[in-house]
Structures are given as structure tokens and as C-alpha cells.
């Protein structure tokens, strides 16, 4: 029995090493160099980091701050479906007194199999999403380029409806402080 356990562990470690060695990108992580700060977000939406907040985090040039991370959405359970090897960079928008970026909380709304409704998918491992901030010599990518508003707005353009998802959930009590947050 002991031989089988050792053989299993050896095969597992060999397959892991083969997967890592076959992927050249993971040999140098974004997090390996530079100065980093970690922030958390609780809800999906636009996050504003003011110049004062960035300076308190230790960034001397807030215009050079870059944002990396996945946020709080649940990553695929089957690891082969998640092909990224490093943290992706999140596009940011520079404004006069800070930086804006779109952050993902721990609740995602995904289309149902028949595409007729949305299904809530909650990250049951964490209630927050996390992002990493760093500064670099490169100019960070921007979310969009500002466009000029027309002199005369179109009077026929009216927004009267939109789709929205609303959920009120309160986990007020747990019989045992263990397990996943469902």
C-alpha cells in the first residue's frame, strides 16, 4: 500500500512539474519585482482610488499606478479551463484626482444554459475580491479615450428601460462556523 501512495505522489509531482516547465510565462510572475499594495473590494462596480489614498499606500507618482488581478469572481473548478499563468492587468481611467477601474466583487451573474435568464454564482471561498497595485515606468493602458459631447444632444434618444439583477441575502446565523459560504 505504501508503494502505491509513493507512486501516486511521484506521478502527481511529476505531472505538476511538467505542467509548470511547459509554460514559459509562469517562470516570471508580475509580483516577482517592484513594490506592490493589495486592496480588496466587496461589490462589483467602478472603484475610485484618490491621489491621497495612493500616496498613503506609498505611491509617489499616482499617474504611473497599474492595477492587476481577477477580482472576486469564482475561478473555474477544473484547473485546465483556467489558462492564465499570471495576473492580468486591469484597464484604468485617469481622472484629475485619482484613478478609476472596474472591479469584480464575489457575486457574478452568468447566463443560464438556455440563455433565457441570469444565474447567480457566488464565490464561496471569499466575500471580497482582491487587486494588486504597483507603479512602473511604462504608461498604464487606459479604459477609454474621452470623446467630445455633441453640441446638440439628440432629442429622440431616450433611455427608458434597462436590465438589472437584485438580490437581498443575509446570512445572519451559522450553526457551525465551518464549510463554504453558500
ABEGO torsion letter per residue (X at the ends): XAAAAAAAAAAAAAAAAAAAAABAAAABBAAABEBBBBBBBABBEBBBBBAAAAAAAGBABAAABBBBEAEABBBBABAAABABABBBBBBBBBBAAEBBBBBBBABBBBBBAAGABBBBBBBAABABBBBBBBBBABBBBBABBBBBBBABBBAABBBABBBBBBBBBBBABBABBBEBBX
